Amino acid sequence: MLISLLLAGGVLHKVQPTTDRKAQKQRAEQLAQADWASAATLKALRDIAGAVSEAVTAVVATGFVG
């Protein structure tokens, strides 16, 4: 689950530095897509990732930094 959150947040490379970020992302996606979590959990993670992405976009678009 942590890998999914780090991948969705685009910060996996900050937690585990690497010289091959493309390979790291591919492996993380493989792990995130594995059957270790229920479909409902995966949907919730994707919903969270979408909400975070929308929030970041809104902050950048408005220039608001609180």
C-alpha positions in Angstrom: 0.0 0.0 0.0 2.8 2.4 0.8 4.3 1.9 -2.6 1.0 2.8 -4.2 0.8 6.0 -2.2 4.4 7.0 -3.0 3.9 6.2 -6.7 0.6 8.1 -6.8 2.3 11.1 -5.1 5.2 11.0 -7.4 7.7 10.9 -4.5 9.0 7.3 -4.7 12.3 8.5 -6.0 12.7 10.8 -2.9 12.1 7.9 -0.5 14.3 5.4 -2.4 16.8 7.3 -4.5 17.9 5.6 -7.7 19.8 6.3 -10.9 17.2 4.5 -13.0 13.8 6.1 -12.2 12.1 4.5 -15.2 12.9 1.0 -14.0 11.9 2.0 -10.4 8.6 3.3 -11.5 7.9 0.2 -13.6 8.6 -2.1 -10.7 6.6 0.0 -8.3 3.6 -0.2 -10.8 4.0 -4.0 -10.9 3.9 -4.2 -7.2 1.0 -1.7 -6.9 -1.1 -3.8 -9.5 -0.5 -7.1 -7.8 -3.3 -8.9 -6.1 -2.1 -8.1 -2.6 -5.0 -5.7 -2.0 -8.7 -5.9 -2.6 -10.3 -4.1 -5.5 -12.0 -1.7 -3.1 -8.6 -0.8 -1.6 -7.1 -0.2 -5.0 -10.0 2.0 -6.0 -9.7 4.0 -2.8 -6.0 4.6 -3.4 -6.7 5.7 -7.0 -9.4 8.1 -5.7 -7.0 9.5 -3.2 -4.3 10.0 -5.9 -6.9 11.8 -8.1 -8.0 14.1 -5.3 -4.4 14.9 -4.4 -3.6 15.7 -8.0 -6.6 17.9 -8.3 -5.7 19.8 -5.1 -2.2 20.4 -6.3 -3.4 21.6 -9.7 -5.8 24.0 -8.0 -3.1 25.4 -5.7 -0.7 25.8 -8.7 -3.4 27.4 -10.8 -4.4 29.9 -8.1 -0.9 30.6 -6.8 -2.3 30.0 -3.3 0.3 28.8 -0.8 -1.1 28.7 2.7 
